[in-house]
Amino acid sequence: MMNCNEIENKLGLFSSEEYTENEKRELEAHLAECPSCQRKYSMVQRLEQIIVAEKKEKVNPFLSTRVITKWQESKRESSKAAFGRRVLQPALIGVMMLVGVAIGLTFALQFTESPSDKTIRELSYYMDGVHQEKIETLLLEL
Amino acid sequence: MDQKQLIEQLQQGKETAFRDLVNSFGQQVFITCKGFVHQSEEAEDITQEVFLEAFRSIHKFRGDAKISTWLYRIAVNRSLNHLRSKKRRSWLSLGDADARYNEHSIFDPEDKSSPLPDELMSREQKSLFLSQTIDKLPKNQKAAFVLHKYDELSYKEIAEVLHVSVKAVEALMVRAKATLRKNMEDCYKNC
């Protein structure tokens, strides 16, 4: 006759397929007399039943359609993102660089004296008599 | 279509090949995910993620393992990640746990000698029983247990999925059964 420890080890979990006919008889005889082992055995059985029920459940028949749709969506999104990364981003950087260069050139031209401006200023100095007149004379004439 | 052809077509991005892959392995992957999360909706969402990840990384698959082994590996990783993030979220609602346990005891309050018959157990009670037993297993023991009991894989196949030796799988299963026995004993005292 098996004792509780042997029964517990034998019960293990899901090992019923390993029992011999003799062991099955001994197990049943022990369980009939031992409430503690009976309780453990019923819990093991309950867990087995739950697992069997869960395994029977069928997957949604539309799974493949749902997965393909999601995959196509994610492909579209990733191609959009890739277009942004590969085309729009460099284009934007290029435009910004051009704008920066244009602004720089505009500022640079403002402070650069062209030769023609210099000649005009030199000639106007001699043609303009103001600088030769005394300031007192100018004030008296006003 | 054999595996080699299927992989070639998948790598070429053929939609029919993707559809075939989901139709051939959808049920197996779903059951694996179900073994980890026990909720059909969650298992279905993870199954979708598994196939999307497979589609995205099919070009990395060299074909030296069976395609089912590769899918099982993704399913195990995805399910464990899902459980990890779920556990993180559950910290926020920890206060309600005790109340739920008392409300959904799996034992008949009049007779605590054995759990309620399966047909009398509500969804919450089943969920509580599973959360107190399988869900409390460490992740590597749980992976081995689910692949063996839910997917009926041999120890050799489990070893290939988990990238461990057959001896290691045997050890994991022995430990998983011992942990489950202890968890069930605890459940009897607390549930």
Boltz contact constraints between the chains, C-beta under 6 A:
constraints:
  - contact:
      token1: [A, 12]
      token2: [B, 177]
      max_distance: 6.0
  - contact:
      token1: [A, 13]
      token2: [B, 177]
      max_distance: 6.0
  - contact:
      token1: [A, 13]
      token2: [B, 180]
      max_distance: 6.0
  - contact:
      token1: [A, 39]
      token2: [B, 113]
      max_distance: 6.0
  - contact:
      token1: [A, 39]
      token2: [B, 114]
      max_distance: 6.0
  - contact:
      token1: [A, 42]
      token2: [B, 114]
      max_distance: 6.0
  - contact:
      token1: [A, 43]
      token2: [B, 115]
      max_distance: 6.0
  - contact:
      token1: [A, 43]
      token2: [B, 184]
      max_distance: 6.0
  - contact:
      token1: [A, 46]
      token2: [B, 115]
      max_distance: 6.0
  - contact:
      token1: [A, 49]
      token2: [B, 118]
      max_distance: 6.0
  - contact:
      token1: [A, 50]
      token2: [B, 126]
      max_distance: 6.0
  - contact:
      token1: [A, 51]
      token2: [B, 149]
      max_distance: 6.0
  - contact:
      token1: [A, 54]
      token2: [B, 34]
      max_distance: 6.0
  - contact:
      token1: [A, 55]
      token2: [B, 31]
      max_distance: 6.0
  - contact:
      token1: [A, 55]
      token2: [B, 150]
      max_distance: 6.0
  - contact:
      token1: [A, 59]
      token2: [B, 26]
      max_distance: 6.0
  - contact:
      token1: [A, 59]
      token2: [B, 27]
      max_distance: 6.0
  - contact:
      token1: [A, 59]
      token2: [B, 30]
      max_distance: 6.0
  - contact:
      token1: [A, 60]
      token2: [B, 44]
      max_distance: 6.0
  - contact:
      token1: [A, 63]
      token2: [B, 22]
      max_distance: 6.0
  - contact:
      token1: [A, 63]
      token2: [B, 26]
      max_distance: 6.0
  - contact:
      token1: [A, 64]
      token2: [B, 19]
      max_distance: 6.0
  - contact:
      token1: [A, 64]
      token2: [B, 22]
      max_distance: 6.0
  - contact:
      token1: [A, 64]
      token2: [B, 23]
      max_distance: 6.0
  - contact:
      token1: [A, 67]
      token2: [B, 22]
      max_distance: 6.0
  - contact:
      token1: [A, 67]
      token2: [B, 48]
      max_distance: 6.0
  - contact:
      token1: [A, 67]
      token2: [B, 51]
      max_distance: 6.0
  - contact:
      token1: [A, 68]
      token2: [B, 18]
      max_distance: 6.0
  - contact:
      token1: [A, 71]
      token2: [B, 52]
      max_distance: 6.0
  - contact:
      token1: [A, 71]
      token2: [B, 55]
      max_distance: 6.0
